[in-house]
Amino acid sequence: MNTIPFSQQTLEDGATAAVRLGRQFADMARDIGAGSTSNDQGFVFRTLGRISDRRPFDDRDDGSWHQVHRILDADIRSEIVGTERRFVGTTSDDQILDGEMLDCPVYSERGERLLVLRKLLDDFLAARAATLDRAAAEKAIRRMTSG
């Protein structure tokens, strides 16, 4: 799928992306049961309400997204089932690859799904912020030029 960078999107494109990503995040979070405790799951599910209803721009949710991110990170850490050593390349010069061996976490199947969910949350939050910034910029320009 080709995506347009936020800087080249119209306000409507950005808002559409935020609505779609928010709804996808909510659906997947419910499917996975995001949160490792019943309190965390309850918080996540309450936070999903407006984005499930395609209302991702309500500023009452601003403080909740940081907490949802923290809950997901804790949930992901709880799904580590081991580690494995992997070569991680850092630079490439023609045919020479530099890098180092790192111990990387290995996740359960649920952990792998939670990693995808966290990426989806990050994408949603980026689309939401870009849309709000674009709307604020357009409003500021209208104020500047109407005087």
N, C-alpha and C positions, 0 to 999 in steps of 0.2 A: 504494500500500500504506500503510495506517495503521500507524504505529508508536507504541508507548506510551513516554513518557519513562522513562528509567532509574529515576527517583525513584518512579515509580508501578508499576514491575514487581515481580512476585514474584521470589524468588530463583530459582525454576525457570524463569521467563520470561527472566531475564537470562542464566542458564546456557545455555538453549536458543539464545538469540541469539548468544552467544559461540561456541558449538559450530558453528552454521550459518555465521556470518561467517568463522570460522577455516577451515572446510572450503572455502568459496567462495574465500577468499584463496589457499589452497594450490593449488586447481585452476587458478585464473587465473595465478598466479605460474609454475606449471609450463608452462602453455600459452604464455605470453609468453616464457619463458626469462629471468626476471628476473635482472639482474646483467650488467654490461658486460664482465666478464672471467670466465674459467673458474673462478678462485678464488672470486670473488663468487657466481657461480651455484652452485658447490658448497656454499658456506656457506648460501645461501638454501635450497637443497634439503634440506640436513641439518636446518635449523631447522624446516622444514615437517612433519617426520615425525610429531610428536605431534598437531599440529592436524589433519593428514590423517586420523589415527586417532581423531579426535573427543576428544582429550585436551588442551584448551587451557589448563588451569590448573596445569600442572606448573611449579613455581618454578625448575627447572633451565633453563627457557627465558627467564627474566626478562631476563638480560643480553643475550640474542641479539636481542631485538626492536629495541633502539636501533640495533644494527649493521645489521639488515635495512632499517630506515628510511633510514639513511645510504646504503646500497647503492642503494636505489630512487631516492633523490634524485640521486645521481651518474649513475645510468642515465638518469633523466629529462633531466638537463642535457645529456647526450650526444646526445639526440634533438631538440635545438632546430635547426630548419632555417632560421630567419630571425626577423624581428620585424615587427610591424605596429603602426601608431599607432591607438589606440582611445580613444574618449571613455569615461571612467569616472565615472559619477555619484557624488557624495558626499552631497548633501542635496537634498531636494525641498521647496519651499515653495509650496503650491498649484500654480500652473502654471509656476513657475520651477525649473529643474533646475541645480544647481551641480555642477561637476566639473572634471576636467582631462584633457588628452590625455596618454596614457602609451604608451611603447613596450612592447609585450607580446610575449612569445615565441610563436613559431609552431612547433608540434611535428610531427614525422613521425607517420604512422598508429600506429606502435609507441609513440611518445611519448605520444600521446593515450590509448592503452590503459594505459600505465604510470601516467598520472595517475589513471585510474579505479582501478587496482590500489592506488596509495598511499592513496586515499580509503577503499578497502575495508580496508586495513591499519589506518588510523586508527579506523574504525568498530569493527573487531574488537578493537583494543586498548582502546577506550573501554568496550565491552561486557564485556570480560574484567576490566578494573579495577573497573567498577561491581559486577560479580558478586562479585569477591573482597572488595570493601569491604562489600557487603551481607552476605556470609557471616561476615565478621569481626565486624560489628556484631551480628548475631543471636547469635553465639557469646558476645560480651561481655555481651549482655543476659541470656543464660541463666546466665552465671557470676554476674552481679550479683543476679539474683533467686533463685538456688538457695541462697544463703547465709543 
